[in-house]
Amino acid sequence: MKHRTQDAGRLAGELAGLPNLDRDMLVKKWNELYGNAPPSGISQQLLIKAIAYTLQEKALGGLKPATRRFLIQFSQNVKSVSLPQPPLKTGTRLLRQWHGITHEVIILEKGVQYQGKHYSSLSEVARFITGTRWSGPRFFGLHSKEKEL
C-alpha cells in the first residue's frame, strides 16, 4: 500500500510540474513517451495535456478492455458525420461546370432558378443537368460525399 501511495505522490508531483517546463523540455518529454516528435504547430497547452494524460495512463492504467472494444467497434460502424449546412441566402448564385458547360443556379426564397425556370430544389436541377439522380447540394459543391470523423 505504501508503494502505491508513493507512486501516486510522484505522479501528482510530475503532473504539477508540467506547466513549469519550457517548450524544449516538453518536446523532450513527448519524445520519451511517444517515441517520436510532436505534431508541428501543436500548442504548449496541448503538449502539456497530452503528456499528462499519457503519464496518468501509464501509472494508473488505460481504458478498460470493454471500453476499448466499444470505441473500436463504434469507430468502425460510423461511416460519416453529417454536419448541418447553413441555409443559402436568397440571391446566392451557384456555379458548376459539367462536361465543359458552366451551369448557374440562383437561390430563391422558395426553390431555385435555372435557365430562367423555377425548380423546387437543387437536386431537381442536378437531375435535369446530368440525367441521373444526384444530391443537389453535393453536385453544386456545398458538401462532400462523406465528412470523416
Buried (B, 14 or more C-beta within 10 A) or exposed (E): EEEEEEEEEEBEEBBEEBEEBEEEEBBEBBEEBEEEEBEEEBEBEEBBEBBBEBBBEEBEEEEEEEEEEEEEEEEEEEEEEEEEEEEBEEEEEBEBEEEEEEBEBBBBEEBBBBEEEEBEEBBBBBBBBEEEEBBBBBBBEBEEEEEEE
